[in-house]
Amino acid sequence: MSKMKFVFTSLVAVVGFMFAMIGVDVLVHDETLAEAWKGYPHQFIRSLSSLFALAWQYKFVTFIFCAIAMAVLYVRVVPPIKNQ
């Protein structure tokens, strides 16, 4: 059940990010809705590439963040398995 929750949360986050990017294009950059929709995939790929570039540039901080996230997931998942 938790895998499905993760997939659903990820999907909702991507769709929310898409609408936020389209809204910024329409309201701030004075684009039409069709122009914003057509440019969305390229903007999304650019955002992901800049995120990966920052993660690579700050490897130590990224490693610490991943270690903390894995520790939190481990602590949340292990007790139910241990009690079975």
N, C-alpha and C positions, 0 to 999 in steps of 0.2 A: 504494500500500500504506500510506503514512503517513497518508492521510486516513481510511482505515478504522481504523487504530490510534487516531487521535484520537477518532473517533466511539465506538469500543468503550471507551476510557478514560473518556470523558465519561459514557457510560451506566453504567459500573461505579461511577463517583463519585456519580452521582445515586441509584442504588439503595443504595449504602452509606450515603449521607446519610439516605435514607428510613428504613433500618433503625435508624440511630443515633437519629433523632428519635423513632421509635416506641418504641425501647428506653428512652429517657429519659422519655417520657411514662408508660410502664408502670412502670418501676422507681422513678423519682423523684417523679412527680406522682400516683402511685397511681391511674392510670386503667386501665380494662380494655383488653384488646387491641382490641376492637371500637371503643371510644371513640377510642383512639389512631389506629387506621386511618382512622376517619371524619374526624378532625381534621388528618390529615397534609397534604392539599393546601393547606389554608389556612395552615398553619404554613410550608410550603415557599414559598408566594407571599410571605408576610410576611418570611421570611429573605432572599429575593431583593430585595424592595423596600428592606429596610434596607441590604443590600449596595450597591445602586445609590445610595441616599441618601448613604452614607458615601463612595462613589466621587465623587459630585458635590460633597460637602462638601470633600473633600481632592483637588481637581482636579490640583494640582501633583504630589502623590505618585502619583496614579493615572497621570498622564502619564509620569512617570519610570519607573514599573513597566512600563507598556506599551512604552515605548521600549527598555528593557532586554530585555523578552521578544521584541520584534521583532528586535533585534540578534542575540540568541542564535539565533532561528529562521533568520535570514538567513545567519549564519555556518555553521549546520549544513546548510543546503540548498544554498548556492552552490557549494562545492567539488565535489560530484558532478556538477552541471550543467556546471561549468567544465572538468572532465576529459573530458567526452564529446566 
